[in-house]
Amino acid sequence: MKLSRKISCYVLLASFALAPTACLMGMARRSSTQLVDAAGRGDERRVRELVASGVGVNSFSMDGDTALTRASFHKREDVIRTLLALGADPNCANGRCHWPPLLLAAEIGFDLGVELLLDGGAAVDGVDRGGMTALFAAARDDREAMTRRLLAYGADVNHLDRDGRTALSHAAESGSVRVAGLLLEHGAMIENIDHWLRTPLFYAAKADRSAMVRFLQACDANMSCMDRKGLTPLAIATVEGNELVVRILLEAGADLYSHAACCDFGTTATANRRQASKKAKRPRDDEFGTELCRVCSQEIDGAQLVRSCPRHRVCRQCLELWNRHRGDSNSCPQCASVNR
């Protein structure tokens, strides 16, 4: 009993001793929040007053922002100049998403802010938690002038994000043809593969970016590479129902069942499906369940599969696209691939 009373007394004394420190920390945080709010409003005079009174120019608000990140987000170019002149760190990221000011300015399309931050010493390849840089944001949003400026400051054109994707991959997905050409001129790898073994062409085909697919074809992109699931860009475009992209890829000579030359798998998608079919029992016509389409390798409800010939069953979408392209309603896409 006496021991517990002693512990309670010690805790009480410690709380009294730490109370002034906690109070000072709370006051400092409130002052930092005032500085960040003034920077977001564009109140340059108030910013100077708070910094002159002793508020840290790189301090964080209660929301985890710094004055420079808030000013960059709200496009306050005068405040950005003032903060940089007062010694603000252009590479100090906010505490929530770890976004540096340069990436924030690039995300909202603030060209002048990007230029000011780069001139102020911002790291051109500063990343957020996902590994994305300002170049990714500029390429994804089709900002050619900003992309040129970042490349002029030495941005890494082949930088990889957390998923192994590059700026060219994001440009291909968004259909930014001019930005993609600019990235290729500066050495971007057109056959870079991410963690799913997908090249930029995969994302262009999946997102139905026909102009980008034509552009990558003209740049000699591999049309028959396969991802980790054994799917080609043509197969993905077929699954997504992107008819124009399917037509472009077929005209370019893309093969739905071709060898994965760039991935070095050593087997074709057709061979993989043959091996899988030998291990699994072939369902009867009256057995409905999940089954793989022989063309796109997607799991389809057995009731949605149709017989393209006495031996093979494919999904209706793949069969319609095949017949439309070949002009022959009696041909089977799986038999045609085996007889090649």
C-alpha positions in Angstrom: 0.0 0.0 0.0 2.8 2.4 0.9 4.6 1.5 -2.3 1.6 2.3 -4.4 1.3 5.7 -2.7 4.9 6.4 -3.4 4.4 5.6 -7.1 1.4 7.8 -7.3 3.3 10.7 -5.7 6.2 10.2 -8.2 3.8 10.2 -11.1 2.1 13.4 -9.8 5.4 15.1 -9.4 6.5 14.1 -12.8 3.3 15.4 -14.4 3.8 18.8 -12.6 7.4 18.8 -13.9 6.5 18.0 -17.5 3.5 20.3 -17.6 5.5 23.4 -18.6 7.3 21.5 -21.3 4.0 20.2 -22.7 2.5 23.7 -22.6 5.5 25.1 -24.5 5.3 22.4 -27.1 1.6 23.1 -27.6 2.2 26.8 -28.0 5.0 26.1 -30.5 2.7 23.8 -32.5 0.0 26.4 -32.5 2.5 29.1 -33.7 3.6 26.7 -36.5 0.0 26.2 -37.5 -0.5 29.9 -37.7 2.6 30.2 -40.0 1.3 27.4 -42.2 -2.2 28.9 -42.4 -0.7 32.3 -43.3 1.3 30.7 -46.1 -1.8 29.0 -47.4 -3.7 32.3 -47.5 -0.8 34.1 -49.2 -0.3 36.5 -46.3 3.4 37.3 -46.9 3.6 40.0 -44.2 2.2 37.6 -41.5 4.7 35.0 -42.6 7.6 37.3 -42.1 6.3 38.4 -38.7 5.9 34.9 -37.4 9.3 33.8 -38.6 10.9 37.0 -37.1 9.2 36.1 -33.8 11.0 32.8 -33.6 8.6 30.3 -35.3 10.6 27.7 -37.3 10.3 28.2 -41.0 10.4 24.4 -41.5 8.1 23.6 -38.5 5.0 21.4 -39.0 1.4 22.4 -38.4 -1.1 20.2 -36.6 -2.1 18.7 -40.0 1.5 17.7 -40.7 2.1 20.5 -43.4 5.0 22.9 -43.6 4.6 26.5 -44.8 6.3 25.7 -48.1 4.2 22.6 -48.8 1.0 24.6 -48.1 2.1 27.5 -50.2 3.0 25.1 -53.1 -0.4 23.5 -52.9 -2.3 26.8 -53.0 -0.1 28.3 -55.7 1.3 31.2 -53.6 4.4 32.1 -55.6 5.2 35.3 -53.6 5.1 33.3 -50.3 7.3 30.6 -51.9 9.9 33.2 -52.8 9.7 34.6 -49.3 10.0 31.3 -47.6 13.0 30.2 -49.7 14.6 33.6 -49.0 14.1 33.0 -45.2 15.8 29.6 -45.4 12.9 27.1 -45.9 14.1 23.6 -46.9 12.6 22.9 -50.4 13.0 19.2 -49.8 11.1 19.1 -46.4 8.0 16.8 -47.1 4.8 17.0 -45.3 4.2 14.5 -42.5 1.1 12.8 -43.8 1.9 11.5 -47.3 5.6 12.5 -47.3 5.0 14.7 -50.4 7.8 17.1 -51.1 6.8 20.6 -52.2 8.0 20.0 -55.8 5.8 17.0 -56.2 2.8 18.9 -54.8 3.4 21.7 -57.3 3.7 19.2 -60.1 0.5 17.4 -59.1 -1.6 20.5 -59.3 0.1 21.8 -62.5 1.8 24.8 -60.9 4.5 25.4 -63.5 5.8 28.6 -61.9 6.0 26.9 -58.5 8.0 24.0 -60.0 10.4 26.5 -61.5 10.8 28.4 -58.2 11.4 25.3 -56.2 13.9 23.9 -58.6 15.8 27.2 -58.6 15.6 27.1 -54.8 17.4 23.8 -54.6 14.6 21.3 -54.6 15.7 17.7 -55.4 14.2 17.0 -58.9 13.8 13.3 -58.0 12.2 13.7 -54.6 9.7 10.9 -53.9 6.6 10.3 -51.9 5.8 7.1 -50.0 4.9 5.4 -53.3 8.2 6.3 -54.9 6.7 8.7 -57.4 8.5 11.9 -58.5 7.4 15.1 -60.0 8.2 13.7 -63.5 5.6 11.0 -62.9 2.9 13.6 -62.2 3.9 15.7 -65.2 3.9 12.7 -67.6 0.6 11.3 -66.3 -1.2 14.7 -66.7 0.2 15.4 -70.2 2.2 18.5 -69.1 4.8 18.8 -71.8 6.4 22.1 -70.7 6.7 20.9 -67.1 8.2 17.6 -68.3 10.8 19.5 -70.4 11.8 21.6 -67.4 12.2 18.6 -65.1 14.3 16.8 -67.7 16.4 19.9 -68.2 17.1 19.8 -64.4 18.3 16.2 -64.6 15.2 14.2 -63.7 15.8 10.4 -63.9 13.7 9.3 -66.9 13.9 5.7 -65.8 13.2 6.1 -62.1 11.0 3.3 -60.7 8.2 3.8 -58.3 7.1 1.2 -55.7 5.4 -0.9 -58.3 8.4 -0.9 -60.7 6.7 1.5 -63.2 8.4 4.4 -64.9 7.1 7.8 -66.1 6.7 6.4 -69.6 4.4 3.7 -68.2 2.1 6.3 -66.6 2.2 8.5 -69.8 1.2 5.4 -71.8 -1.7 4.7 -69.5 -3.0 8.3 -69.7 -2.4 8.5 -73.5 0.1 11.4 -73.4 1.7 10.8 -76.8 3.8 14.0 -76.9 5.2 13.5 -73.4 5.9 9.8 -74.2 7.9 10.9 -77.2 9.8 13.4 -75.1 10.7 10.8 -72.5 11.9 8.4 -75.3 14.1 11.1 -76.7 15.8 11.4 -73.3 16.5 7.7 -73.0 13.3 6.2 -71.5 13.3 2.4 -71.8 10.3 1.4 -74.0 10.5 -2.3 -72.8 10.8 -1.6 -69.1 8.8 -4.2 -67.1 7.2 -3.6 -63.7 6.6 -6.0 -60.9 3.8 -7.6 -63.0 6.1 -8.0 -66.0 4.1 -5.4 -67.9 5.6 -2.9 -70.3 4.1 0.5 -71.1 2.2 -1.1 -74.1 0.2 -3.2 -71.7 -1.2 -0.1 -69.9 -1.9 1.7 -73.2 -3.8 -1.4 -74.4 -5.7 -1.8 -71.2 -6.7 1.8 -71.0 -7.9 1.9 -74.6 -5.3 4.5 -75.8 -5.3 3.7 -79.5 -3.1 6.7 -80.4 -0.6 5.6 -77.8 -0.6 2.0 -79.1 0.1 3.2 -82.6 2.9 5.4 -81.3 4.5 2.6 -79.4 4.1 0.3 -82.4 6.0 2.9 -84.5 8.7 3.0 -81.9 9.2 -0.8 -82.3 7.6 -1.8 -79.0 7.3 -5.6 -78.5 3.8 -6.5 -79.4 3.9 -10.1 -78.2 5.4 -9.9 -74.7 3.5 -11.6 -71.8 2.9 -10.5 -68.2 3.1 -12.6 -65.1 -0.3 -14.2 -65.9 0.7 -15.1 -69.4 -1.4 -12.5 -71.0 -0.3 -10.4 -74.0 -1.4 -6.8 -74.7 -3.8 -8.2 -77.4 -5.3 -10.5 -74.8 -5.8 -7.7 -72.3 -7.4 -5.4 -75.0 -9.7 -8.3 -75.9 -10.8 -8.8 -72.3 -11.4 -5.1 -71.8 -13.4 -4.9 -75.1 -11.1 -2.3 -76.6 -12.0 -3.1 -80.2 -9.9 -0.4 -81.9 -6.8 -1.4 -80.0 -7.4 -5.1 -80.8 -7.6 -4.2 -84.5 -4.4 -2.1 -84.3 -2.5 -4.9 -82.6 -3.7 -7.5 -85.1 -2.7 -5.3 -88.0 0.7 -4.9 -86.5 1.2 -8.6 -86.3 0.6 -9.2 -82.6 0.0 -12.8 -81.7 -2.3 -13.8 -78.9 -0.3 -17.0 -78.3 3.2 -15.9 -79.2 6.4 -16.7 -77.4 7.3 -14.3 -74.5 10.6 -13.2 -76.0 11.1 -10.2 -73.7 10.1 -12.1 -70.5 12.2 -15.3 -71.2 9.5 -17.6 -69.9 10.4 -20.3 -72.5 6.8 -21.5 -72.9 3.8 -20.1 -74.7 0.5 -19.2 -73.3 -1.0 -22.1 -75.3 1.5 -24.5 -73.9 0.7 -23.4 -70.4 -3.0 -23.9 -71.0 -2.3 -27.4 -72.4 -0.3 -28.4 -69.3 -3.1 -27.1 -67.0 -5.8 -28.9 -69.0 -3.9 -32.2 -68.6 -3.9 -31.9 -64.8 -7.6 -30.8 -64.5 -10.6 -32.9 -65.4 -12.4 -31.5 -68.4 -16.0 -30.5 -67.4 -18.9 -31.8 -69.3 -21.3 -29.6 -71.2 -23.9 -29.9 -68.4 -21.4 -28.9 -65.7 -21.5 -25.2 -64.9 -18.8 -23.7 -62.8 -15.7 -21.5 -63.1 -13.7 -22.3 -66.2 -10.9 -20.7 -68.2 -11.6 -19.2 -71.6 -9.3 -20.8 -74.1 -8.4 -17.4 -75.7 -8.1 -14.8 -72.9 -7.3 -17.2 -70.0 -9.9 -15.4 -67.8 -12.0 -17.3 -65.3 -15.6 -17.3 -66.8 -18.8 -18.8 -65.5 -19.2 -22.0 -67.4 -22.7 -20.9 -68.5 -21.2 -18.0 -70.4 -18.8 -20.1 -72.4 -19.7 -21.3 -75.9 -18.3 -24.0 -78.1 -16.1 -22.6 -80.9 -15.6 -26.2 -82.2 -16.3 -29.7 -81.0 -13.1 -29.6 -78.8 -12.8 -26.0 -77.4 -15.0 -23.6 -75.4 -14.3 -19.8 -75.3 -16.2 -16.8 -74.0 -18.7 -15.0 -76.2 -16.7 -11.8 -76.3 -13.5 -13.4 -77.6 -15.4 -15.4 -80.2 -17.3 -12.3 -81.5 -14.0 -10.3 -81.8 -12.4 -13.3 -83.6 -15.2 -13.7 -86.1 -15.4 -10.0 -86.7 -11.7 -9.8 -87.5 -11.5 -13.0 -89.6 -14.9 -12.7 -91.3 -15.4 -16.4 -90.8 -18.0 -17.5 -88.3 -17.0 -21.2 -88.6 -13.3 -20.8 -87.5 -12.1 -21.5 -84.0 -9.5 -19.2 -82.5 -7.9 -22.0 -80.4 -7.6 -24.4 -83.4 -6.1 -21.6 -85.5 -3.4 -20.9 -82.9 -2.5 -24.6 -82.6 -2.2 -25.0 -86.4 0.2 -22.1 -86.8 
